[in-house]
Each structure stands twice: as structure tokens, then as C-alpha cells.
Amino acid sequence: MKAIPYGRQDISPADLAAVAEVLQSDYLTTGPAVKAFEDKFAEYVGVKYAVAVSNATVGLHLCTLVMGVDRNSKVITTPITFAASANCVRYCDGEVVFADIDPATILIDLDRVEEMLRAAPAGTYQGVIPVDFAGYPVDVERLRSIADEHGLWIIEDACHAPGGYFTDSKGQQQLCGNGQFSDLTVFSFHPVKHIACGEGGMITTNDEKLYKQLMRLRTHGITREEDMLVENHGGWYYEMHELGFNYRITDIQAALGVSQLDRAKQGIERRRRIAKRYDEAFHDTKIKTIEVPKDIGHAFHLYVVQVADRKGLYDKLRSLKIYSQIHYIPVPSLPYYRGLGHQPADYPMASAYYDQCISLPMYPTLTDEEQDFVIEQVLAFSAR
């Protein structure tokens, strides 16, 4: 059997045609395809504004900038995430504080967040960056209530969760990134994500002021909007009002994103079917899975299990060309964050999870035959 990765992109003939059309057009970057992608993605998640950027990490950076993170800021996030969720705070010279995870969901423990806030003097913390890890949506309605009580903003890292949703207290499905509870949300279009653009990211918000600031910062802090100009020398004229960046996405990437969005619903449905087959295979075994309530729309970027001999299973699968992955090494245990005084022992739930976690192959083009082979090998190893 051919190699089976933990994730991979799916490029269709329609994707190739969309990119080819841009390559033959007048615009390769910052043209009509970017706006089309933003509009289509905003519609997909049900939000007013979307800003496409060159990758999700710069999206997180822009979000921390517009929320005013600086050397006096303390921001809470989860230890189980990619480093970018914390690094964006450090880019602005802010302090990162980690709240341990809920072992049932692997998401940031909202009880712990609430305890931290109530134990600290008012104004100690400025914001929180929850992460929809593996595609499991954080209950941002509850987090919004906590944040409002303590005067915090919310930047939701939904890089794993386009198309995911949770059900709110009124029984309404709330799509990740719809801006009902989070001030800003960031998505990723890395090749192994739901929507693949090679690289790329999207910021969503319902706040027009934040939207306009993000648009300026994405392009060097420059504006051409006539109502904002101090002077106006003519049609060519622009002004730089703040120190921004070149964080733009290209029309080539955006065209691919638009085409990929056409299959987003089918892709997430296939991911959920794959997850269900894994759930059924591992039920009543020594393999620990994450139970997902029926009112949660898990996006299943990842399918994570926990096993006693994680390294043994990882090595065995690799020998069979099943390339599983580990998500993630707890951020506080990385040398850079250790150097800032963080200790893995302060996050026992995250450390215990890391010792046993392994991500199995999960992507829409994974065949039933390939998945059956993965399941067979995992069950055989765990039965030793």
C-alpha cells in the first residue's frame, strides 16, 4: 500500500482551472480574486467582514496589534496549540499566560480561565486566545460572558475549524468565525487544512472599525480612502497613517481558495464520516478517543487518540508508511517559553495529554481501504 500521511491537500481539475485563469489574467496579486475569496468566506461562516492575509500566523499578529497588545499586556491562551497562538502576543512584546486544558475536550479549560481571572486584581489580563483544537469548537458564548465580566477581548484561533460549530444556550448553531461572541477569528489555509491555498489565512469580524484597521495594516498602513486622507493630490495619491506590513495574499492563492470553498461542505462531511468509522472501531478498546456531544459540529481537522505507548505506536505505523503526527508539544515546554519562566509541570493536564497523544490520518481523500489498514494496525498494536 502507498504511504498514508496524517493529512493532505485535495486539488481538483476545477482548482487547477481557477489558478490557470488567474495566471492568464491581469492580476497575480491583490486583485479581484482576493475580494471574491473574502466575500465567499464571509458568507461561508456567516460574518460581516473577512480579511485575507498571507498566512494565519500574520493574521494572529494583526489581531493582537489591533487589540492593542503591548509590553503591558497579559494574554491567556492554551498550552496545546501550535506556537503561533502564543507567539503573536510576543511579537507585540506582551506576556503570554497559559491556562491548562480540559482533558475531556483538549480545549482550554474555561473553569481554569475563570479561576485565574477571579484570583487576579482587576485589569491584570487584557485578552484571551482560545483555540478550536483539532476542529472542536470552544464554547465562546460562555467565554464571552467570562471575558465581559473581566473586560477582556477574544481572538479565536479557528485554524482547525472552518465549518465547525457549537450550539449556544438558545439552541442555535454558532459557526466558528461568525463573530457573534469573538471579537476576531483567524483561519488557516495551509495545505493540510480544510481549505488549501498553499499558504494563506483569513481574519473574520463583525466590527467595522477593526476591519478597516486590519485592511490598512495588511498593506503597510496605507490608505487611499478619500475620507481618511489628510491631503489629496489626485487619483494616484495615498497616505501611510500607521506602521503596517506587507501581509497580503495573492490572487493565485485566493482563486484556489474560492474553488476549494465550493467543496468545503462535502469535505467536512467526509471528515465526519471518517471520524465516525474511527470511533466505532476504537469503541470499548484501550485506545482513548475524544467524545463529541451531538450538539457540537466538530470540524475534524485532526483525529486524535491517546495510547499508553505513544512512541511505540508512532514508530510501528511509520514502519508501515503510515505517517501519523503529534499535536502538539505543549508550548510552555518549548525552549523559548521555558526561557521565559514557564514550567511544563504547571500544566499537568496538557503534559499528561502530550505523553499519550497521536493524530491518525484524517483527510477527505482517505479511502475506506486505507483507513481500514490504519485501524487494523492500531488495534493490533494496542492488543499486545
N, C-alpha and C positions, 0 to 999 in steps of 0.2 A: 504494500500500500504506500502511496505517496506521503510525503511529510504533511503533518496536520499542525498548523500553528494555533496559538491561542486566539488569534483574531486576524482578520484580513479584509482588505477592501473588495468591493464588487463593482467592477467597471463594465458597463453595458455598451452596446453599439450606440444607443442614444446619448450616453455620456461622451463617447468619442466624437460624435457628430456635433454636439454642443460646443466642445472645445475647438474643434476644427473650424466651426463657424466664426468663433471669436478670433482665431488666428488669421482668418482671411478678412477681418473687419478693420475699421479704422482705429479701434481702441483695444489695446492689450491690458491697460491698467486704468483704474478709476474712471470707467466709462459706464454705459447703460446696464451692463450685466451686474455690476455691483449693486446698483439701486434695485434692480429686479430681484436679486437674491435677498436683499434686506426686506423688501416688501413681502416676498413669498414666505420667508422665515417668520416674520412678524405674524402673518396670517396663520401659519402652522401652529405657533404656540399661543396665539390669542393675545398679543400685546400691541401697544400703540407704536412703539419705536424700536428699531433694530439698527445696530451699527456694526458693519462687517470690518474685521481687522485681520492683520496678517497671521496671528495665531492666538490661542486662548490665553497664553501667558501675558502677552501685551494687553489683552483685554482686561485681565485682572489688574495689571499695573494701572491702566487708565481708570479703572473703577476706584482703586484706592486713592488715586490723585484727585478725582472729582469729589470724593467723600472727605477730602481734607486730611488724609493721614500724613503725619509728620513726626518729628522726633519726640513729641509729647504724647503720641497716641499709643494706646494699648488695644490690641485687636485679638479676639478669641477665634481659634479655628480648631479643627480636629487633627489628631496625630496620624490618622490613617487616611492619607491622601497623597497625591503627587506633590513634590516640593513646591511647585509654583503657587499652590494655595496659600502657603505661608510666605514664600519669597516676595510676593507682591507687596506685602507690608514692609518688608526690609528694604525694598527698593526706595521706599519713601522715608526710610530711617525710623520707622515705627517699631514697636516692640510686639512680638508675637507671643501669645499665651495659649497653651493647649488645654482643651477640656477633653477628658478621656471619652472613650466610645461606649455605647450601649452594646453589650456582646450579642444581643438578640438580633440587631439590625446592622451592626458595624458602623452606624452613623454616629455623629457627635451626640453625646448624652445630654439631652436638654435639661434633665434634672440637675446634672452637674453644672451646666452653664448657669442655671438659676441660683444654685448654691454659691457659686463663685461671685456672682453679681451682688447677691444679698450680703455676702460676707465682706465686701469691699466698700470703702467710702464712696459716696455718690460722685460720679464723674470719673472714676478710675478707668473705666473702659469706654471706648468710643464706638466700637462696632464688632460684628461677628461675621465670619465667613463659613457658613455651613457647606458641606459637600454631599451631593447626592451620589454617594459612593456606589459603584457598580451599576447604577441606574435605579437605586432605591431612593425615592424622594423623601427628603426631610419634611417633617410637619412644620412648614414655615408659617402656618397660621398660629400655632402655639408659640413658635419662636418670635413672631411679630408681637404677640402680647407681652412676652418677656422683654423684648427689646424696647417696646414703647414704655414699659414701666421704668426702665433704667436709662432711657434716652439714647439708645443705640441704633445705628443703621445696620442693614443687612445686605451683603453682597453674596448671592447664592452661586456657588460653583456647581453648575449643572452640566459639566463637560461630559458626564457619562449618561445623561438623562433626557435628551430631546425626545419628546413623545411620552415621557413618563408623567404620572400624575398621582396626587393623593386626594382623598375625599375629606372635605372640610366638615366643620361642625354642623353645617346646614345640609349636609348630604350632597354637596356639589363637587364635581371633579375639578380639581385645580391643576392645570398643566404646568409643568416646570417651566419657568421663564415667562409666565403670563403677567407678572408684575403686580399681582393682587396683594402680595404680602412682602416680597423682597423689593428693596429699592432698585437693585440692579442684579442681573443674572448673566453669567458667562457660559458660553458653549464652545466646544472644540470640534474641528473638522479634520483632525489627524487621520491618517489612512485607516486605522483600526476602529475608528468611531462610527456611529450610525450613518453620518453623512460625511463622505470623504472628499476633501478638496486638495489633498497632498499635505498642505498646511492651511491654517485658517481658523478664525474664531468669530464669534458673534456676541455682542452685548445687547441685552434687551432691557427696556424700562418703560414705564408709563409716565415718567417725569420729563416734560418738555425741556425744562432748564438743563437737566443732566444730559439729555440727548444732544442739545446744541453744544454744550461744552465738550462732550465726547467727540463730536464731529470735528470741532476745531483742534482738539489735542491730537486726534488721529493724523492730522495733516499740518504739523509744525506749529500749531496755534494760530494758523492763518484763516482769515475770513474774507469773503467777497460780498457778504450780505450788506446791501446798501444802508439799511437802517442801523448797522453797527459801525460803519466807517466814520473815523474822525474827519477825514477829508475824502474827496472823490475826484481823481484826476481823469477818469474816463473808464471805458469798458475793460481795459486791461488791469485796472488798479486793484490791489489787495492790501490788507494790513495784517501784521502779526501782533496779536493782542496778548499772547501769553507764550511761555516756552513749551512748545509741543514736540511732536515726534513724527517720524515717517513710519506709521503703523498701518499703512493701507494694505488692503488685499488687492489682487489683480483681477481683471475681467476674466482671465483664463480660469482662475480658481473659482470665481463666482459663477461662471457659466456651468462648471462641473457641479457646483453646489445646487444650482437651480435644477439641473437634470436629476441629481441624486434625490432631491426632495420629492420628485414625482413618485419615487419608490419607497419613501420613508415609512408609510403606513404598512406596506407589505413586509418591509424589513423588520419592523418591531414585532409584528405578528409572528413572523418566523422565529425570531429570537425567543418569544414566549413559548412557542411550541417546543423548541429545543430545551428550554429550561424545564418544562413540564416532563419531558422524557427523562431528563437527569433526575428530577425529583422522584419520579416513580421508581427509577432504577435503584436509587440510594435509600429509599424508604426502609426503615427497620434494619439498617446496617450500622456499622461502626463509623460510617462517613457522616460527618455533621454538615447539614445544609442550612441555609437561611430560610426560615419560614416567612412567606409573604402573605399578609392578610388579603382577602378578596377585594377589599375596597382600595387597595394600592395598585397603581399601574406601574409595575416595575419595568424599566426600560431594558434591562439585561444587556448592558454593555459588557459586563463580565458575569461569569457563573463561577462563584467561589465556593469551595468546600474546605472543611478543616479535618485534618487527619493527624494521628499521633506521630507517624514517621514521615513528615513532610518531605525532607530531603531524599529519603529512600524512594518515595513515590515519584518525586521530580526526576531523579536520576533514572528510574526504571522507565518512565514514559519517554524520556529523552532518548534512551537507547533504542526505543521503538519508533523514533521520529515523530513522537507526539510532543510538541513544544509548548508545554504549559508555561505559566508565568506566575510570579509572586506579586501581589498587590495589597499593601505596599510595605516597604521597610518603614517603620514609624519615623516620621520626620524628626522628632526630638532626639532620635538616636543617631542621626547623621552627623558626621564630624563637625560641620559648620555650626549646627544648632547645639551640639554638646559644648562647643566653644563659647556659646552664649550663656551657658549655665544650665541648660536643660538636661534632665536625667531620665532615661527610659523607665526607671523604677517608679517615677511619679505617675506613670500611665499604665497601671498593671493590666487593665483590660486590653489595651492596644498591644502590649507586649505579649500577652497570652495568645491573642489572635494571630499575631505575626508568626509565632512559633509553629503554628499548625496550618496556616492558610495556603491555598494553591488555587489558581484560576485555570479552569479547564477550557478547552476550545469552545468558542461561542461566536458565531458569525452566520449571517443568513444563508451563505452558500455551503455551510457544513452539511454534508449529506447524512441521511439516516445510517447508511452503512459505516461511514466514518465515525459517527457518534457511537454507534453500537460497539465498534472496536475500542474506542476510548473507554466506554463504560465497562466493557469486559476486562480490560487491563486494570482499571482502578479497583473493581470488585475483587479480582484475583489477588491483587497486591494486599488489599485490606483484609482478606480472609486468611492470610498466612498465620 
